[in-house]
Amino acid sequence: MSASYPDRYQKSSSANPADVETTCSTYGLTKDEFEQLHKGSVAAKATAYCPYSQFRVGSTILAADGVFISGANVENAAYPVGTCAERVAFGKAVTEGHKGFRAVAVATDIAPPASPCGMCRQFIREFCDLKTPIIMFDKNGDYLVQKLEELLPLSFGPEALPPPGRPGVSA
């Protein structure tokens, strides 16, 4: 039995120019940016260190300054210590001084594509606007796109906390 795309999602293909054009128009990306997000996440997936799960994940993010930053999942014998591809990419981006991000891409070896895990969704929320597109590629280059707010409804973000150096409001 093969996995199928849920009815509420529009399956698109990176090989179909009309699909890519619609995605780019909807999310404010150029065709070149979309292609780099796809190629970067697939290439990053090849660098994954996943000897335990054998589940390779690559992620590429597009920073507001036009730079692409990629990461892959890195597992550990103590399973909870592993780090997902999205968090690796954002960790690199933030420590390299990038602020503001326009899109996130994730690539896996399964179909349909996998979405970021709950921990990664919250991590992405720290650095991205809720309208940021998350592009999820499967092993065939087919993809789904959802805005962060769709993947993480009723989210908790940095704006919910008091500014640094100012005590919180007590009840």
Phi, psi and chi 1 to 4 in degrees:
 res  aa     phi    psi   chi1   chi2   chi3   chi4
   1 MET       -  127.3 -176.4  170.5  139.9      -
   2 SER   -97.1  151.2   65.6      -      -      -
   3 ALA   -71.5  149.6      -      -      -      -
   4 SER  -129.3  163.9   62.1      -      -      -
   5 TYR   -79.4  135.4  -72.7   78.6      -      -
   6 PRO   -59.0  146.5  -20.5   30.3      -      -
   7 ASP   -57.3  -31.5  -69.3  -23.4      -      -
   8 ARG   -77.4   -6.4   66.2 -179.0 -144.5 -164.3
   9 TYR  -105.3  145.1  -60.0  117.3      -      -
  10 GLN   -93.3  111.5  175.5   64.9   43.5      -
  11 LYS   -72.7  129.5  175.6 -178.5  170.5 -176.8
  12 SER  -127.7  161.6  -59.3      -      -      -
  13 SER  -126.3  134.2  173.7      -      -      -
  14 SER   -68.0  -14.8   59.6      -      -      -
  15 ALA   -84.2  -11.5      -      -      -      -
  16 ASN   -99.4  109.4 -176.6  -22.8      -      -
  17 PRO   -56.7  -34.0  -23.5   32.6      -      -
  18 ALA   -66.7  -40.7      -      -      -      -
  19 ASP   -62.9  -46.2  -71.8  -13.4      -      -
  20 VAL   -63.6  -43.0  172.3      -      -      -
  21 GLU   -61.1  -43.4 -175.2  176.5  -40.5      -
  22 THR   -63.5  -45.3  -61.4      -      -      -
  23 THR   -60.5  -46.6  -62.1      -      -      -
  24 CYS   -62.2  -44.2  -69.9      -      -      -
  25 SER   -63.3  -43.0  174.8      -      -      -
  26 THR   -65.1  -38.4  -59.0      -      -      -
  27 TYR  -110.6   11.8  -63.0  102.5      -      -
  28 GLY    67.4   36.5      -      -      -      -
  29 LEU  -112.3  153.9  -60.9  169.1      -      -
  30 THR   -88.7  163.8   67.3      -      -      -
  31 LYS   -61.2  -40.3 -176.8  179.2  174.8 -161.9
  32 ASP   -63.2  -41.2  -72.5  -18.2      -      -
  33 GLU   -63.4  -43.9  -70.7  169.9  -25.4      -
  34 PHE   -59.9  -46.8  177.8   87.8      -      -
  35 GLU   -62.8  -39.3  -71.6  175.8    1.3      -
  36 GLN   -67.5  -38.0 -177.7   60.1   39.2      -
  37 LEU   -61.6  -42.9  -74.0  161.7      -      -
  38 HIS   -66.9  -54.8 -178.1 -150.4      -      -
  39 LYS   -61.4  -40.6  -71.0  177.0 -176.0  174.7
  40 GLY   -64.5  -42.1      -      -      -      -
  41 SER   -70.3  -36.4   59.3      -      -      -
  42 VAL   -67.1  -43.6  170.3      -      -      -
  43 ALA   -64.3  -41.0      -      -      -      -
  44 ALA   -63.3  -37.7      -      -      -      -
  45 LYS   -55.9  -35.6  178.6  178.3   67.5  169.5
  46 ALA   -66.4  -17.6      -      -      -      -
  47 THR   -97.5    3.4   68.8      -      -      -
  48 ALA   -59.8  143.5      -      -      -      -
  49 TYR  -108.5   97.3  176.1   75.4      -      -
  50 CYS  -139.2   59.5   51.8      -      -      -
  51 PRO   -68.3  -16.5   27.3  -34.9      -      -
  52 TYR   -94.8  -49.3  -51.3  105.6      -      -
  53 SER   -90.4  -24.6   72.3      -      -      -
  54 GLN    60.1   21.3  -58.9  -64.1  -53.0      -
  55 PHE  -105.6   98.2 -172.4   71.5      -      -
  56 ARG   -82.8  135.3  -59.2 -177.5  -47.2  155.3
  57 VAL  -135.7  135.6 -178.3      -      -      -
  58 GLY  -125.2  147.8      -      -      -      -
  59 SER  -138.9  140.7 -179.5      -      -      -
  60 THR  -130.6  134.7  -63.0      -      -      -
  61 ILE  -117.8  148.2   54.1  179.4      -      -
  62 LEU  -105.4  114.0  172.2   57.1      -      -
  63 ALA   -78.7  158.4      -      -      -      -
  64 ALA   -58.7  -27.7      -      -      -      -
  65 ASP   -85.3    8.4   58.7    5.9      -      -
  66 GLY    88.0    2.6      -      -      -      -
  67 VAL   -87.4  141.2  174.7      -      -      -
  68 PHE  -102.5  132.5  -66.6   88.7      -      -
  69 ILE  -127.0  131.1  -56.0   98.9      -      -
  70 SER  -119.1  158.1  -63.6      -      -      -
  71 GLY  -154.7  162.2      -      -      -      -
  72 ALA  -132.0  159.6      -      -      -      -
  73 ASN   -68.7  145.4   56.1  -43.1      -      -
  74 VAL  -131.4  111.0  179.0      -      -      -
  75 GLU   -89.0  172.3  -66.1 -179.8  -12.5      -
  76 ASN  -146.6  149.7 -172.1  -74.1      -      -
  77 ALA   -58.7  -30.5      -      -      -      -
  78 ALA   -89.0   91.4      -      -      -      -
  79 TYR   -43.6  -44.5  -63.7  154.2      -      -
  80 PRO   -65.3  -12.4  -17.8   27.7      -      -
  81 VAL   -83.7  -10.3 -177.2      -      -      -
  82 GLY   -61.8  159.5      -      -      -      -
  83 THR  -127.4  131.8  -52.6      -      -      -
  84 CYS   -74.5  156.8  -61.1      -      -      -
  85 ALA   -57.8  -41.6      -      -      -      -
  86 GLU   -63.0  -42.1  -58.8   90.7  -32.6      -
  87 ARG   -70.1  -33.3  -71.3 -176.4  -74.9  134.8
  88 VAL   -63.4  -46.9  169.7      -      -      -
  89 ALA   -62.7  -46.1      -      -      -      -
  90 PHE   -67.5  -37.6  -86.6   99.4      -      -
  91 GLY   -59.7  -44.7      -      -      -      -
  92 LYS   -61.8  -47.5  -73.5  170.3   56.1  177.5
  93 ALA   -60.7  -47.6      -      -      -      -
  94 VAL   -66.2  -42.4  169.9      -      -      -
  95 THR   -73.1  -17.3   58.9      -      -      -
  96 GLU   -90.1    2.8  -69.3  172.5    5.2      -
  97 GLY    93.9    7.8      -      -      -      -
  98 HIS   -78.4  139.4  -60.7  -76.9      -      -
  99 LYS  -133.1  137.7  -63.2 -172.5 -174.5  -28.4
 100 GLY    78.8  131.3      -      -      -      -
 101 PHE  -135.8  142.4  -58.9   94.4      -      -
 102 ARG  -100.9  -26.1  -64.5 -176.7   40.1 -136.7
 103 ALA  -162.4  155.0      -      -      -      -
 104 VAL  -130.1  133.2  178.0      -      -      -
 105 ALA  -121.3  144.4      -      -      -      -
 106 VAL  -134.6  134.6  179.8      -      -      -
 107 ALA  -127.1  138.3      -      -      -      -
 108 THR  -133.4  176.6   61.0      -      -      -
 109 ASP   -99.3   19.3  -70.3  -31.2      -      -
 110 ILE  -121.2  169.3   62.0  171.6      -      -
 111 ALA  -140.0  133.8      -      -      -      -
 112 PRO   -67.8  171.5   26.6  -32.6      -      -
 113 PRO   -66.2  156.1   20.9  -27.7      -      -
 114 ALA   -92.4  144.8      -      -      -      -
 115 SER   -92.4  162.8   68.2      -      -      -
 116 PRO   -58.5  145.0  -25.5   35.3      -      -
 117 CYS   -67.6  171.0   72.6      -      -      -
 118 GLY   -59.7  -41.4      -      -      -      -
 119 MET   -63.1  -41.4 -172.2 -178.0  -54.3      -
 120 CYS   -68.0  -37.7  -74.7      -      -      -
 121 ARG   -58.6  -44.9  -68.0  174.1 -168.6 -158.5
 122 GLN   -67.6  -36.8 -175.4   63.1   48.7      -
 123 PHE   -64.9  -44.3 -159.1   85.1      -      -
 124 ILE   -60.5  -38.5  -66.5  166.5      -      -
 125 ARG   -59.7  -30.5  173.9   66.7  171.9   88.3
 126 GLU   -62.5  -31.6 -177.2   71.7   18.1      -
 127 PHE  -116.7   -9.3  -56.4  105.1      -      -
 128 CYS  -121.5  151.0  -68.8      -      -      -
 129 ASP   -68.1  151.5  179.3  -89.7      -      -
 130 LEU   -63.8  -18.9  -71.6  169.2      -      -
 131 LYS   -86.6   -2.0  -57.8  -66.4 -176.4 -162.3
 132 THR   -61.5  129.7  -57.6      -      -      -
 133 PRO   -77.2  137.3   27.3  -32.7      -      -
 134 ILE  -110.8  113.4  -48.2  -60.6      -      -
 135 ILE  -101.1  120.9  -52.9  165.9      -      -
 136 MET  -112.4  113.2  -60.1  159.7  -87.3      -
 137 PHE   -98.6  140.5  -66.8   99.1      -      -
 138 ASP   -98.3 -175.2   73.5    6.6      -      -
 139 LYS   -65.1  -17.8   64.7 -178.3 -179.2  177.8
 140 ASN   -99.7   -1.8  -55.6  -47.4      -      -
 141 GLY    88.6   -0.1      -      -      -      -
 142 ASP   -74.8  155.6  -66.4  -27.7      -      -
 143 TYR  -150.8  161.7   65.2   93.8      -      -
 144 LEU  -125.2  149.8  -57.8  172.9      -      -
 145 VAL  -128.9  133.6 -175.9      -      -      -
 146 GLN  -138.1  148.0  -73.7 -164.8  -78.8      -
 147 LYS   -74.0  152.9  -66.1  176.6 -169.4  168.0
 148 LEU   -54.3  -39.0  178.5   56.8      -      -
 149 GLU   -64.4  -23.5   66.7 -173.0  -15.6      -
 150 GLU   -78.9  -33.7  -65.1  170.6  -51.6      -
 151 LEU   -79.9  -25.0  -71.5  176.2      -      -
 152 LEU  -135.8   70.3 -168.2   62.4      -      -
 153 PRO   -67.6  153.0   24.8  -31.3      -      -
 154 LEU    52.8   43.2  -58.0  172.3      -      -
 155 SER   -74.7  161.8   69.4      -      -      -
 156 PHE  -111.3  122.1  177.0   84.3      -      -
 157 GLY  -127.9  179.4      -      -      -      -
 158 PRO   -59.8  -28.4    5.4   -9.0      -      -
 159 GLU   -68.4  -14.4   72.1  -75.4  -11.7      -
 160 ALA   -80.3  -12.4      -      -      -      -
 161 LEU   -96.8  154.4  -61.6  173.8      -      -
 162 PRO   -66.1  153.4   16.8  -22.1      -      -
 163 PRO   -59.7  150.6  -16.0   24.6      -      -
 164 PRO   -54.8  139.9  -21.7   30.4      -      -
 165 GLY    82.9   -2.3      -      -      -      -
 166 ARG  -117.0  124.3 -169.3  172.7  143.7 -143.8
 167 PRO   -63.3  153.0   15.2  -20.9      -      -
 168 GLY   -69.1  164.3      -      -      -      -
 169 VAL   -84.6  128.6  177.9      -      -      -
 170 SER   -94.5  153.4   60.1      -      -      -
 171 ALA   -81.4      -      -      -      -      -
